[in-house]
Amino acid sequence: MATVAVLTIVGSILALVGADEAGIRMGIRATARTSVVLFSLAFAASALRRRWRNDATAWLLRHRRQIGVSFAVSHVVHLLLIFALFGWTWAGFVAGRPS
């Protein structure tokens, strides 16, 4: 679910602001923020559960793996946006490869 949210956020930013440098930079900042939140939740899940035993921390601990995967997706999108900012493409990467 968080993966869909991250992709929706980035897609909305690029659709509303544009896929030029300003839009890509805004997408980079957005994925940096979503990545830090998702990583922090996945990292702190067991400590939060030990400290506060309630339904929210139980849910967080049960879904820690999915939150971690969502962090990974957010970070990959972040990397792809950085590549897009510098104009890197797969074709350019393959063409620039030494033989």
Backbone torsions as a table, in degrees:
resi	resn	phi	psi	omega
1	MET	NA	-42.2	178.3
2	ALA	-66.1	-32.8	177.6
3	THR	-61.9	-44.3	178.0
4	VAL	-62.9	-39.4	178.9
5	ALA	-63.5	-44.4	179.5
6	VAL	-61.9	-46.7	179.8
7	LEU	-64.8	-36.3	177.1
8	THR	-66.5	-42.5	178.4
9	ILE	-60.3	-49.7	-178.3
10	VAL	-65.5	-43.1	178.0
11	GLY	-61.4	-40.9	178.3
12	SER	-65.4	-42.5	178.8
13	ILE	-61.2	-47.8	-178.4
14	LEU	-66.9	-32.0	179.0
15	ALA	-74.2	-39.5	-176.2
16	LEU	-82.9	-43.5	-176.5
17	VAL	-88.1	-34.0	-178.2
18	GLY	115.0	162.3	-178.1
19	ALA	-95.9	24.1	176.7
20	ASP	-86.7	-168.0	-175.4
21	GLU	-60.7	-40.6	-179.2
22	ALA	-63.8	-43.6	179.5
23	GLY	-66.9	-40.4	179.2
24	ILE	-66.3	-41.8	178.0
25	ARG	-63.4	-38.8	177.0
26	MET	-65.6	-39.2	176.2
27	GLY	-64.5	-37.8	177.6
28	ILE	-63.1	-44.5	179.1
29	ARG	-64.8	-39.7	-179.8
30	ALA	-64.8	-44.3	-179.9
31	THR	-70.6	-28.9	174.5
32	ALA	-63.9	-41.1	179.9
33	ARG	-69.4	-44.0	179.6
34	THR	-66.3	-35.8	179.3
35	SER	-63.7	-43.5	-177.9
36	VAL	-67.2	-37.0	178.2
37	VAL	-67.2	-47.3	-179.1
38	LEU	-65.0	-41.3	178.4
39	PHE	-63.3	-44.4	-179.3
40	SER	-62.0	-40.9	178.8
41	LEU	-65.4	-44.7	-179.5
42	ALA	-66.1	-40.7	-177.1
43	PHE	-68.6	-38.9	-173.3
44	ALA	-94.8	2.7	-173.2
45	ALA	-56.3	-49.2	-176.8
46	SER	-70.7	-36.6	178.1
47	ALA	-66.6	-40.8	177.7
48	LEU	-64.6	-38.5	178.9
49	ARG	-64.7	-39.8	178.2
50	ARG	-66.6	-35.3	-176.8
51	ARG	-78.7	-46.6	-178.9
52	TRP	-124.5	108.8	-179.5
53	ARG	-92.9	91.9	177.3
54	ASN	-141.6	-179.4	-176.3
55	ASP	-64.5	-36.9	-178.0
56	ALA	-65.4	-44.3	-179.7
57	THR	-73.1	-29.7	174.8
58	ALA	-65.0	-43.5	177.8
59	TRP	-62.5	-43.3	-179.7
60	LEU	-60.8	-43.3	179.4
61	LEU	-67.1	-39.9	178.2
62	ARG	-64.4	-33.4	-175.0
63	HIS	-105.9	19.7	-177.5
64	ARG	-60.6	-39.9	-179.2
65	ARG	-64.7	-43.9	178.6
66	GLN	-64.4	-36.4	177.3
67	ILE	-66.2	-39.7	177.2
68	GLY	-64.4	-39.9	177.5
69	VAL	-66.9	-38.3	177.0
70	SER	-64.2	-37.2	174.3
71	PHE	-60.7	-44.5	-179.4
72	ALA	-62.1	-42.9	178.5
73	VAL	-63.6	-43.2	178.7
74	SER	-60.7	-40.2	-178.8
75	HIS	-71.9	-35.1	176.2
76	VAL	-66.7	-42.0	176.3
77	VAL	-61.8	-39.7	176.3
78	HIS	-57.9	-46.9	179.0
79	LEU	-62.9	-43.2	179.5
80	LEU	-63.8	-36.7	176.7
81	LEU	-67.2	-36.8	176.0
82	ILE	-64.0	-43.5	175.9
83	PHE	-59.1	-43.7	-179.7
84	ALA	-63.8	-35.8	179.2
85	LEU	-61.9	-37.4	-179.6
86	PHE	-90.9	4.2	176.0
87	GLY	74.1	22.6	178.8
88	TRP	-80.1	133.3	175.5
89	THR	-127.9	163.6	178.6
90	TRP	-64.1	-42.0	179.8
91	ALA	-62.9	-40.7	178.0
92	GLY	-67.3	-35.2	178.4
93	PHE	-66.2	-45.7	-178.9
94	VAL	-67.7	-40.9	-179.1
95	ALA	-67.8	-31.4	-177.5
96	GLY	-87.5	-0.3	-176.9
97	ARG	-73.6	132.8	177.6
98	PRO	-68.7	145.2	-177.9
99	SER	-83.4	NA	NA
